Amino acid sequence: MKRGYGSFLEKHRASLLGAAAIAALILILSTQVGFNLSADGLGANQTLEIVRGKSLNLSLTISGGIGFMMLSATPIGKIHLNAIEVPAGLNVSFDPNEGCPLFHSNATIRADDNAAEGRKKIVFRGVGPLGEAKRMEIGIQIVSTRFFKLVGGSAEFAIKQNKTGTVPVNIIRNPDYAQPITFKAIDLPAGIVPAFDPSGSLPGAVQTTLLLKINPETRIGRYNFSVMGTGADGRTAYCNFSLEIEADRYFTISANPPIIRIGKGNDSVLSLELTGVNNYTGKIKLSVAKYPRDIVRAEIEEPVGDLSAYSIMDRSNIRLYVSTGATPGASYYVVVNGLGEDGYSANGSIMVIVEGQKGSFKIKPQLASLQLKPGESKNSDIIIEGKNGYEGTIILSASELPGITANLVPNEVHLDSRNSVASSRLSLVAQADGDNNAKSDMIISASDASQNSDDCRIAISIEVPPAATEQSAIKTQVAEPQSVAVPANNEPPAEQAPANEPEIIAQPEPDIKQPKPDQSEAIQPVIQPAISPVTPPENAMPYLESIISGTEQIYSDQIATFAAEAEDPENDPIYYRFLHNGRIARDWSDKNSAEILMTEGENKIEVQVIDGLHNGNENYDDNKFIKIMANAKIEALPTYENTSREQFFDLISANEFNYNNIPIESISAAPRDKWYRSDPDSANYVGEYEIRKELFYSKSDYTIKLVLDNQSRPIEVIFMKDSNIVSEVPSGFVKQAMRKLSNL
């Protein structure tokens, strides 16, 4: 017998080991296999009202633990739903009645026509793969008729932390139901304070308003809650809501500087600054969300920032490397993302402008001067030569001169290590009606995207020979050039007489019928132009593409940087003018960015562009504007002037106190916090100053007591809260700091 038992074990050893392994796996997973049942929009203590002969639907959510993720592909990974306690007169069905978490099921509850009125209870149960069961009790009130019901104005809505939101609740009564109704919000999460206006409903009232005050400590997320109305006779009705709590405590990311120029093949390091707002705390993961990977390489040196109750600011560095294949003068954007532990996300942007290689260029004309006659055209080459390994694209332009039409072909040249010299052909045409003996300098300008520039001059003169005033003054010898006589009444010129004729006779062309000229009118000789005037082509105007702000969070009295992007179809130079609220902030310049001082409220930033060939025309060819909201000024208010012309704290503390218009989050009572006073007669003076902080949105006043000796030197700095000395002022976003209490 023993031998047979051993043979059985030997024979089925593999199967038994497999079963044991499965049992062990199930045993391990049993600690991880858990699930929950919940009814969407239904409070834990809410009773549902159902009218006889009617039905209602509940949406159930069944969620599971990590074990279900491993078992979901197997037959044992499902949860089965059923109703185990159903009072007489009620019927329950599920669709579907089984599934693998996470899944949803619709539960339908129906009351029979003859169901007994009163309060009932239904119990739902879910059974897991290992026999684990979960129960959920639903309170049911069966009524013969619904005496009143509540309907929410909006079933889903959102409110930010530290804000108050409102939602209307409509009351629908049966005509004969005249009982007063009171209201109550149930199943709200901690940190939310509800109120109703009015708190009760008398007959005839059709609406009440639910006010929800969200305290700062309320966790962000989505919550289901209900409003219950109770009549004076005990009858109840409910309406369900879904509330999303959004973060009002947040953080910002800014780059310093927001716009940077980097040469090809070079790199640069910028500072990334994280600032918590409204006491935002937690770790923040930094990443480069968007950048041109084939042009710019971005590396964040410290990818995790930390904003704590003691430090609402943190910094990291980002290194940007520009490849050698980048185009000089081109601009690219790098977007840095910060993701907080609570799910809040913010972005900061950096504009990278590619600079060319080191070096410069010079331009010079082939001819230093040109003399033209009216209607005559001449050319001169402009030589462009790179120096010290210069590489870049150069734009050429010519200044305007009266009576001269100028054209540069090409007006854009590129220099590099292989082609360090280039040329452009300057074509000049003197107009037929040009000024006699006019002289002026034409300026040829050259510039590139890196703001390198050079120019040269060509002396231009127009010479017009004096016209003959008498017919006898016209020479008739063959060896001398002959003038063409034109009658004073603008008749066509006559055929020139042969050289041996004694005089010139002016006659009209045979095929042109003209009245015979008056012999009494004098015939004036003129010089006929050798070349017809050339009409220059119509110049295409530049156009603005965009205006970009280099700063996300802007405050009043802060200098913000704005950059404009524009194009000219002919690659003519473009000049930019920036206006702030209708006033010129920076006049015409070839620089496409400007720094503008912001004012509180709405700021209208307008950019105008003009073709550089217009040479200072006050009109513009194109314009765009953006509107920027500047927050209220956040700064430390000085209390008095000191003899050292320093701030009231020393240099180190002053930098922390007001860094980029964000005040410091805490001030320690360290010896480095010094105060200077200009009144030498003050002995042991105690100055009281208030720090107002908004900590969790409740104002807390702290007092600084400063003791000076008779030489105005600080002896002691004390921080007080009420009558207690504190070593450090609690953190929080400082809306107003260092406000003077006493009049020194």
Secondary structure, DSSP 8 states (H G I E B T S, - for coil): -HHHHHHHHHHTHHHHHHHHHHHHHHHHHHTT--EEEEETT--TT-EEEEETT-EEEEEEEEEE-HHHHHHTTSGGG-EEEEEEE--TTEEEEEESSEE-SSEEEEEEEEE-TT---EEEEEEEEEE-TTS-EEEEEEEEEEESS-SEEEEES-SEEEEETT-EEEEEEEEEE-TT----EEEEEES--TTEEEEEESSEE-TT--EEEEEEEE-TTS--EEEEEEEEEEETTS-EEEEEEEEEEE-SSEEEEEEESSEEEEETT-EEEEEEEEEEESS--EEEEEEEEE--TTTEEEEESS-EEEEBTTBSEEEEEEEEEE-TTS-TT-EEEEEEEEEETTS-EEEEEEEEEEE--S-EEEEEES-SEEEE-TT-EEEEEEEEEEESS--EEEEEEE--BTTEEEEEESSEEEE-SS--EEEEEEEEEE-TT--TTEEEEEEEEEEETTS-EEEEEEEEEE-------SGGGS---TTS---EEEETT---------TTSSS------TTS------TTS-EEEE---SS-----------EEEEEEES-SS-BTT-EEEEEEEEE-TT---EEEEEEETTEEEEEEES--EEEEE--SEEEEEEEEEEEGGG-S-SS-SEEEEEEEEEB----B---S--TT-S-SS-HHHHHHHEETTEE-S--B--TT-----S-TT--S-EEEEEEEEEETTEEEEEEEEEEE-TTS-EEEEEEEETTEEESB----EEEEEEEE-S--
